[in-house]
């Protein structure tokens, strides 16, 4: 039997490899499930991951996306990964999500989450999460900060700085 931490690490590495090799502009947005999301949330390394939960129909989500894209573009040599997790229905992948990503030329990774009933998985991500979006999870060296609501560019940078400074 594989140690659960090693299993999560292996699953995350597999998912990361699949996403790294896929070009979202080619309309290949992976559909992930609860296990994939749990593997991501369980990562404990020196890459800062900014995981933004959003949907194409969410005005505040769309409004804050340029801040995340700017963070992704300006990361330089910093170990930083911005991941947009779409909560659109999987049936909307080709009709809404792919055209949305292409039109906006998103550079950050985009995943579509197919986790079933939100009431069954939201608490697994963050017990204080009411389920509204946008919502953002910052992960770094086993630390996590969760923010529910839209972020300004300054707030986004503040949280990035804060998680890196938290002991």
C-alpha positions in Angstrom: 0.0 0.0 0.0 1.3 3.4 -1.0 1.6 6.1 1.7 -1.2 8.6 1.2 1.2 11.5 1.0 3.3 9.8 -1.6 0.1 8.9 -3.5 -1.1 12.5 -3.5 2.3 13.6 -4.6 2.3 11.1 -7.5 -1.2 12.1 -8.5 -0.3 15.8 -8.4 2.8 15.2 -10.4 0.8 13.3 -13.0 -1.8 16.0 -13.2 0.8 18.8 -13.3 2.7 16.9 -16.1 -0.6 16.5 -18.1 -1.4 20.2 -17.7 2.1 21.4 -18.4 2.2 19.5 -21.7 -1.2 20.8 -22.7 -1.6 24.1 -24.4 -4.9 25.7 -23.3 -5.0 27.8 -26.4 -5.4 24.5 -28.3 -8.7 24.0 -26.5 -7.3 21.3 -24.2 -8.5 22.1 -20.7 -8.3 19.2 -18.4 -11.4 18.2 -16.4 -10.3 17.4 -12.9 -12.1 15.6 -10.1 -12.1 15.8 -6.3 -9.1 13.5 -6.0 -7.1 15.8 -8.3 -8.1 18.8 -6.3 -7.2 17.2 -3.0 -3.8 16.3 -4.4 -3.3 19.9 -5.4 -4.4 21.2 -2.0 -2.2 18.6 -0.2 1.0 19.7 -1.9 3.7 20.8 0.5 6.6 22.2 -1.5 8.4 25.5 -2.2 6.2 26.5 -5.2 3.6 29.2 -4.4 0.3 28.1 -5.9 -2.5 30.6 -6.3 -5.7 28.6 -7.0 -8.6 30.7 -8.2 -12.1 29.3 -8.3 -14.2 31.0 -10.9 -16.8 30.6 -13.6 -17.4 32.2 -17.0 -20.8 33.6 -15.9 -19.3 35.3 -12.7 -18.7 39.0 -13.4 -16.4 39.6 -10.4 -14.4 36.5 -11.3 -13.9 37.8 -14.8 -13.0 41.3 -13.5 -10.2 40.0 -11.3 -8.6 37.6 -13.8 -6.2 40.2 -15.3 -4.6 40.5 -11.8 -3.9 36.8 -11.7 -2.6 36.8 -15.3 -0.3 39.7 -14.5 1.0 37.8 -11.5 1.6 34.8 -13.8 3.4 36.9 -16.5 5.6 38.7 -14.0 6.8 35.7 -11.9 10.2 35.7 -13.5 12.3 33.0 -11.8 10.0 32.8 -8.8 8.5 29.4 -8.2 4.9 30.5 -8.7 1.9 28.8 -10.4 -1.5 30.4 -11.0 -4.3 27.9 -11.6 -7.8 28.9 -12.6 -10.3 26.2 -11.6 -13.5 26.7 -13.5 -16.7 25.7 -11.7 -18.7 25.8 -14.9 -20.6 22.6 -15.7 -18.5 20.1 -17.6 -21.1 20.2 -20.4 -20.1 23.8 -20.9 -16.4 23.1 -21.5 -16.5 23.4 -25.3 -19.4 25.9 -25.5 -18.2 28.4 -22.9 -14.9 27.7 -21.2 -12.7 27.0 -24.2 -14.0 30.1 -26.1 -13.6 32.2 -23.0 -10.0 31.1 -22.5 -9.1 31.6 -26.2 -10.8 35.0 -26.4 -8.9 36.3 -23.3 -5.7 34.5 -24.2 -5.2 33.2 -20.7 -1.6 32.1 -19.9 -2.3 30.6 -16.5 -3.3 27.0 -16.2 -7.0 26.5 -16.6 -8.8 23.4 -15.2 -12.4 22.5 -15.2 -13.6 21.0 -12.0 -16.1 18.2 -12.1 -16.6 17.4 -8.4 -20.2 16.8 -8.2 -22.4 18.4 -5.6 -20.6 21.5 -4.1 -22.1 20.8 -0.7 -20.1 17.6 -0.6 -16.6 19.1 -1.4 -16.5 22.8 -0.5 -15.8 22.1 3.2 -13.0 19.8 2.1 -11.2 22.7 0.5 -12.0 25.3 3.2 -14.6 24.8 6.0 -15.3 28.6 6.1 -16.0 28.8 2.4 -19.7 29.6 1.8 -19.4 28.5 -1.8 -19.5 31.9 -3.4 -17.0 32.8 -6.1 -14.6 34.1 -6.8 -12.6 32.4 -4.1 -8.8 32.0 -4.0 -6.6 29.6 -2.2 -2.9 30.4 -1.6 -0.6 27.4 -1.0 3.0 27.5 0.0 5.2 25.1 2.0 2.3 23.5 3.7 0.7 26.9 4.6 -2.6 28.0 3.2 -4.6 31.2 3.1 -8.1 31.3 1.8 -9.9 34.4 0.6 -13.6 34.5 -0.5 -14.5 37.3 -2.8 -12.9 39.4 -5.6 -9.4 40.6 -5.1 -7.8 43.8 -6.3 -4.3 43.6 -7.7 -2.9 45.1 -4.5 -4.8 42.6 -2.3 -3.6 39.7 -4.5 0.0 40.9 -4.1 -0.5 41.4 -0.4 -1.7 37.8 0.1 1.2 36.5 -2.0 3.6 38.4 0.2 1.8 37.4 3.4 1.9 33.6 2.8 5.6 33.8 2.0 6.3 35.6 5.2 4.1 33.5 7.5 6.3 31.2 9.6 
